[in-house]
């Protein structure tokens, strides 16, 4: 993830005609949803659609939403039975027509130029990406709007590997290109929380992630009756994070098996730090070491085939390695004519033993 410093302010959104879909899930949000809707509809960039998904609210949320529908045809309103925030966002994503996707929780307030700033940024970058920014935390006290602090990222840098271990930004600041969902997929509806972190991790494997060094959202603190900032038990939090971590490990290993580069290896290493079980963590790191060793063998085999296969033989008990040999994931081709009969017979024996160990 890369932070790109702002150069002089240049408004380029006049040249951009991209529609932006703002996804707003809502569940029993009658206290705050009006302010959130107004902030979305008041954007300086006008080519937007606001998709509100009523996730089975039992309060007066629908009546409030309908007062806005009557005044602004850029609103799409969808209702469903209560299934949770991940399912609600997915419903909105499937209805989205925009080239870019933004998110806004129904108790947060975005700055009026949020979409314009994000589009200006992506226009300068010139690529499909995920972009996020900072946020102010606020609460209403005695009918007064009080900003508590700036809780966003600072210009000192963003630690991409810390992001492998926990979420570092909030959903309401995120905007990404719609194509990020092609490989990344949708929100995981099995997750009670951390569903946004899970998706951002998947997107970050295939698309660049940038940080905009300024506040894009006012994040409400102390709200109640919704599913955004409710308190969860330590066990629920730990279980959800473990689920995300183990699922991510499987995805990264799959990527690494076809693209064994150092960036994916680092992601696996830092993600492994979140695994509770010592045995599972060690098994994962052993597997990563196997891949590293095979990369060495692949580079060595054309220069010194016998030395390469001596290295393989020392690891023939490793089922992952024998599987890789059998399925030909790596290219172990080398000039046979340069081998002596002794070397040829030795290499043949090693390959046969590796194949046998795979079938056992």
C-alpha positions in Angstrom: 0.0 0.0 0.0 1.4 3.3 -1.0 0.8 6.9 0.2 1.0 9.4 -2.6 1.6 13.0 -1.5 -0.7 15.6 -2.8 0.7 18.0 -5.3 -0.9 21.3 -6.0 -4.7 21.2 -6.0 -6.0 20.5 -9.5 -9.6 19.8 -10.0 -10.0 17.2 -12.7 -13.4 15.8 -12.0 -14.9 18.1 -14.6 -13.1 15.8 -17.1 -14.4 12.6 -15.4 -17.9 11.2 -16.1 -17.6 8.1 -14.0 -20.6 7.2 -12.0 -19.9 6.4 -8.3 -22.1 4.0 -6.4 -22.3 4.8 -2.6 -23.4 1.7 -0.7 -25.3 2.4 2.6 -26.6 -0.6 4.6 -29.0 0.4 7.3 -30.5 -1.5 10.3 -32.6 0.4 12.9 -30.8 3.6 12.0 -33.7 6.1 12.4 -31.7 8.3 14.8 -28.8 9.1 12.4 -29.6 8.0 8.8 -31.0 11.4 7.7 -27.7 13.1 8.4 -25.8 10.3 6.5 -28.1 10.5 3.5 -27.8 14.3 3.3 -24.0 14.1 3.4 -24.0 11.6 0.5 -26.5 13.6 -1.6 -24.6 16.9 -1.0 -21.5 15.7 -2.7 -19.8 18.3 -4.9 -19.4 15.5 -7.5 -22.9 15.0 -8.7 -22.7 11.8 -10.8 -23.5 9.4 -8.0 -26.1 6.9 -7.0 -26.9 6.2 -3.3 -27.9 2.6 -2.7 -29.6 2.2 0.6 -30.2 -1.4 1.8 -32.7 -1.7 4.6 -31.6 -4.9 6.4 -34.9 -5.7 8.1 -35.2 -2.6 10.3 -38.0 -2.6 12.8 -37.9 1.2 13.6 -38.8 4.2 11.5 -35.8 4.0 9.1 -37.9 3.3 6.1 -40.2 6.3 6.5 -37.1 8.6 6.8 -35.5 7.1 3.6 -38.7 7.6 1.6 -38.8 11.3 2.4 -35.5 11.6 0.5 -36.5 9.3 -2.3 -39.3 11.7 -3.1 -36.8 14.5 -3.6 -33.8 12.9 -5.3 -33.9 10.3 -8.0 -30.3 9.3 -7.5 -31.4 7.0 -4.6 -32.0 3.3 -5.0 -33.8 1.7 -2.1 -33.6 -2.0 -1.4 -35.2 -4.0 1.4 -34.4 -7.5 2.7 -34.8 -9.6 5.8 -32.3 -9.0 8.5 -29.1 -10.9 7.4 -26.3 -8.7 8.7 -24.1 -5.9 7.3 -22.1 -8.2 4.9 -25.2 -9.5 3.2 -26.7 -6.0 3.0 -23.5 -4.5 1.4 -23.5 -7.5 -1.1 -27.1 -6.8 -2.1 -26.1 -3.2 -2.8 -23.0 -4.2 -4.7 -25.0 -6.4 -7.0 -27.3 -3.5 -7.8 -24.5 -0.9 -8.3 -24.1 0.6 -11.8 -21.1 2.8 -10.9 -17.6 2.4 -12.2 -16.4 3.2 -8.7 -17.8 1.9 -5.4 -17.8 3.9 -2.2 -19.2 3.0 1.2 -20.9 5.0 3.9 -22.3 3.5 7.2 -25.8 4.9 8.0 -24.5 6.7 11.2 -21.5 8.3 9.6 -21.2 11.6 7.7 -18.9 12.1 4.8 -17.4 15.5 3.8 -19.1 17.2 0.9 -16.0 16.9 -1.3 -15.2 13.3 -0.4 -16.0 11.7 -3.8 -14.5 14.6 -5.7 -11.2 14.3 -3.8 -11.1 10.5 -4.3 -11.8 10.7 -8.1 -9.2 13.5 -8.5 -6.7 11.2 -6.8 -7.5 8.2 -8.9 -7.4 10.3 -12.0 -3.8 11.4 -11.2 -2.8 7.8 -10.4 -4.4 6.5 -13.5 -5.1 3.0 -12.4 -7.8 0.8 -10.9 -7.2 0.6 -7.2 -8.6 0.8 -3.7 -8.3 4.1 -2.0 -9.0 5.1 1.6 -8.5 8.2 3.8 -8.6 9.5 7.3 -11.6 10.2 9.6 -12.6 12.4 12.5 -14.3 10.8 15.4 -17.3 12.7 16.8 -20.3 12.6 19.0 -23.3 14.7 19.8 -23.3 16.1 23.3 -26.1 18.3 24.5 -27.1 18.9 20.9 -23.6 20.1 20.1 -21.4 18.5 17.4 -18.1 17.7 19.1 -15.0 16.4 17.3 -13.1 14.1 19.6 -9.9 13.4 17.5 -8.5 12.6 14.2 -8.3 8.8 14.0 -7.0 8.4 10.5 -3.6 7.7 9.1 -0.8 10.3 9.1 1.7 11.2 6.5 4.5 9.3 8.3 3.8 6.2 6.2 1.5 3.1 6.1 2.7 -0.3 7.3 1.4 -2.8 4.7 2.5 -5.8 6.9 0.7 -4.5 10.0 -2.4 -4.5 7.8 -2.0 -8.3 7.4 -2.7 -8.6 11.2 -5.5 -6.1 11.8 -7.7 -3.6 10.0 -6.2 -0.1 9.9 -9.0 1.9 8.3 -12.8 2.2 8.3 -15.2 1.2 5.6 -16.8 4.6 5.3 -13.6 6.1 3.9 -13.1 3.4 1.2 -13.6 3.8 -2.5 -12.5 1.2 -5.1 -12.9 0.4 -8.7 -15.7 -2.1 -9.5 -13.3 -4.5 -11.1 -11.6 -5.1 -7.7 -14.5 -7.3 -7.0 -13.8 -9.6 -9.9 -10.9 -11.4 -8.2 -11.5 -10.1 -4.7 -15.1 -11.3 -4.5 -17.8 -9.9 -2.2 -18.1 -9.6 1.5 -18.0 -12.9 3.4 -21.5 -13.3 4.9 -20.2 -15.9 7.4 -18.4 -13.1 9.3 -20.2 -11.2 12.1 -17.5 -8.6 12.1 -14.2 -7.9 10.3 -16.0 -8.5 7.0 -14.6 -5.3 5.5 -11.0 -6.2 6.5 -11.4 -9.6 4.9 -12.4 -8.1 1.6 -9.7 -5.3 1.6 -7.1 -8.0 2.1 -8.3 -10.0 -0.9 -8.4 -6.9 -3.1 -4.9 -5.9 -2.0 -3.5 -9.1 -3.4 -4.4 -8.0 -7.0 -4.8 -4.2 -6.9 -2.8 -1.3 -5.5 -4.1 0.3 -2.3 -3.5 4.0 -1.8 -4.0 6.3 1.1 -5.4 9.9 0.9 -3.8 11.9 3.6 -6.8 13.8 4.8 -10.2 13.2 6.5 -13.0 12.0 4.3 -15.5 11.1 6.9 -16.9 12.0 10.4 -17.2 8.8 12.3 -19.9 8.8 14.9 -19.0 7.4 18.3 -21.5 6.3 20.9 -24.4 5.4 18.6 -26.7 2.6 19.5 -29.3 0.4 17.8 -27.3 -0.3 14.6 -24.8 -3.0 13.6 -21.8 -0.8 12.9 -20.3 0.1 16.3 -21.9 -2.2 18.7 -19.7 -3.9 21.2 -18.8 -7.5 20.7 -17.3 -10.0 23.1 -13.6 -10.7 23.0 -14.3 -14.3 21.9 -16.4 -13.2 18.9 -13.7 -10.8 17.9 -11.0 -13.5 18.2 -13.0 -16.1 16.4 -13.8 -13.8 13.5 -10.1 -12.7 13.2 -8.9 -16.3 13.3 -11.4 -17.2 10.5 -10.2 -14.3 8.3 -6.5 -15.3 9.0 -6.9 -19.0 8.2 -8.9 -18.2 5.1 -6.3 -15.7 4.0 -3.5 -18.2 4.5 -5.2 -20.7 2.2 -5.6 -18.0 -0.5 -2.0 -16.8 -0.2 -0.6 -20.3 -0.4 -2.7 -20.9 -3.5 -1.3 -17.7 -5.1 2.2 -18.6 -4.0 2.0 -22.0 -5.6 1.6 -20.4 -9.0 3.5 -17.1 -8.3 6.2 -17.7 -5.7 7.5 -14.2 -5.3 8.9 -12.5 -2.2 5.9 -10.1 -1.7 3.5 -13.0 -1.3 6.0 -14.8 1.0 6.1 -11.7 3.2 2.3 -11.6 3.4 2.2 -15.2 4.4 4.9 -14.7 7.0 3.1 -11.7 8.6 -0.3 -13.4 8.4 1.1 -16.5 10.1 1.8 -14.4 13.2 -1.9 -14.2 13.8 -2.4 -18.0 13.9 -3.0 -19.2 17.5 -1.9 -22.8 17.1 1.9 -23.2 17.3 1.8 -26.4 15.3 -0.2 -24.9 12.5 2.0 -21.9 12.4 5.1 -24.0 12.2 3.6 -26.2 9.5 2.9 -23.1 7.5 6.4 -21.7 7.8 7.9 -25.1 6.9 5.8 -25.1 3.8 7.0 -21.7 2.9 10.6 -22.9 3.4 9.8 -25.7 1.0 8.8 -23.3 -1.6 11.9 -21.2 -1.1 14.1 -24.3 -1.4 12.3 -25.3 -4.6 13.0 -21.8 -6.1 16.7 -22.4 -5.4 16.5 -25.8 -7.0 14.8 -24.4 -10.1 17.5 -21.9 -10.6 20.3 -24.4 -9.9 19.1 -27.3 -12.0 20.2 -25.8 -15.3 23.7 -25.1 -14.0 24.3 -28.2 -11.9 21.5 -30.8 -12.2 23.1 -33.3 -9.8 23.6 -30.7 -7.1 20.0 -29.6 -7.5 18.7 -33.1 -7.1 21.0 -33.8 -4.1 19.2 -30.9 -2.5 15.8 -32.4 -3.5 16.7 -35.8 -2.1 17.5 -34.3 1.3 13.8 -33.1 1.4 12.1 -36.1 -0.2 10.0 -36.7 2.9 8.3 -33.4 2.3 5.0 -34.3 0.7 4.5 -30.8 -0.7 7.8 -31.1 -2.6 7.0 -34.5 -4.1 3.5 -33.2 -5.1 5.1 -30.3 -6.9 7.5 -32.6 -8.7 4.7 -34.9 -9.8 2.4 -32.1 -11.0 5.2 -30.2 -12.7 4.5 -26.8 -11.1 8.2 -25.9 -11.5 10.2 -26.3 -14.6 13.0 -28.8 -13.9 14.1 -29.2 -17.5 17.8 -29.4 -18.1 20.2 -30.6 -20.9 20.2 -34.4 -20.6 23.1 -34.8 -23.0 25.5 -33.2 -20.5 24.9 -35.8 -17.9 27.1 -38.8 -17.2 25.3 -42.2 -17.0 26.0 -42.1 -13.2 24.4 -38.7 -12.8 21.5 -39.7 -15.0 20.7 -42.8 -12.9 21.0 -40.9 -9.7 18.5 -38.2 -10.8 16.1 -40.8 -12.1 16.3 -42.6 -8.7 15.5 -39.3 -6.9 12.5 -38.5 -9.1 11.1 -42.0 -8.6 11.5 -41.8 -4.9 9.7 -38.5 -4.8 6.8 -39.8 -6.9 6.5 -42.9 -4.7 6.4 -40.7 -1.5 3.5 -38.7 -3.0 1.3 -41.8 -3.6 1.9 -43.2 0.0 
